[in-house]
């Protein structure tokens, strides 16, 4: 969230003609892939929020899987896959049925899973 606010502030400052210092770290080598605590539900769709921390605020695509299990402890099976921009969310259409869901994000050599399975029946 700090990076998003920083990017908005920097954009607003640049639009106002103020000098904006470049990010302290412009390399993506130190980026850490992060996910939300659990899969979310809104507007009849499931979503997984993803982001990259510790690097520049450049927009980067992250591959995200929606996985479903019969119980909160799994096992989980991939039911859908899409891409999301870092700092955003991957949205999945309804119709995947009732079950426990986790999101699994992949970027470069990193993989992160939402730590708390969420039960939805859509």
N, C-alpha and C positions, 0 to 999 in steps of 0.2 A: 504494500500500500504506500510505503514511503517513496518507493521509486516512481509509482504512478503520480503521486502528488508532486514529486520533484520534476517529472517530465512536464506536467501541466504548468507548473510554475516557470520552468525554463522556457517553454513555448510562449507563455504570456509575456515574459520578460523580453524575449527576442522580438515578439510582435510590437512591443512598446519601444524598441530601439535600444534596449539595454544590452550591455555586453554580458554574455553568458559563458562561464568557464566550462570547458569540456568535462565529461565525467572523469572521475579520479581513476577509473579502471575501464579501459575501452575493450579489453580482450574478453572473448567469450570463454577462454580456457578456465577461468575461475567461477563460472556460472554454476549455481546449484539449482537443479530442478526441484520444484515444490508443487504440492497439490493441496486442495482444500482438505478439511478433516473428513468429509464424506461426500457422496454423490448427492446433488440437490435435485429438487423437483419444482418446476414452474411452468405454467401455461401448457400443461399436459405433456411436458417433455422432461427428460432427465438431463442433467448437465454435470460436468466435472470442471472445476476451476483449476487452472494451471498457471505457473509463473516461473521466471528465472530470477534468482537473487544473486547479488554480488558481482554484477557485470553491467555493461552499458545497457541503456534502455532501448536498444534496437529491437525491432519487431522480428520475432523468430517463430517459425511453425514448430509445434510440438505434436507428435502422434499420440492419440489417446484411445484406449480401448475401454469399452464398457463391459464389465464382466458380471455374471449372475451366478448365484449359488442357491441351493435349496435351504441352507442354514447359514447363520452368521459366521461359522468357522470354515465354510467352504466345503468342498472344493469349488472354485469359481471357473466358469467357462466364458470365453469371449462371445458376446452376442452382437456387438456392433463395434465399428472403428471409424474414426474420423480425425481431422486435424484441427487444432486450435492455435491461435496466436498467443504467445507468452503474455501473461497479464490479462488473459481473457478466459473464455470457457468453451468447452466442447459440448455441443448440444446433440441429443439423441432423440429421435422420434418415439412417440408412444407405440405400444404394441409389443413390448418385449415380455409382458406377463408379470405375474407375481413372483417375488423372490427378494433375496438380499443382493445388493449391488455394491461393487467397488469400481473405482476408476484406476486405470493403470496408464501412466504417462511415460513416454519414451522420448529422449532427446540425446543425440550423440551417443555416448556410452552409458548414460544414466537412465535408470528406471525408478519411478516412484509410484507407490500405491496409496490410495486414500486409506488412512489407518482404521477408520470406523465403517464397517458395512452398514448400509442403510436399507431398510425394508420398504419396498414400494409395490403397489399392485396397479399396473396401468394397462 
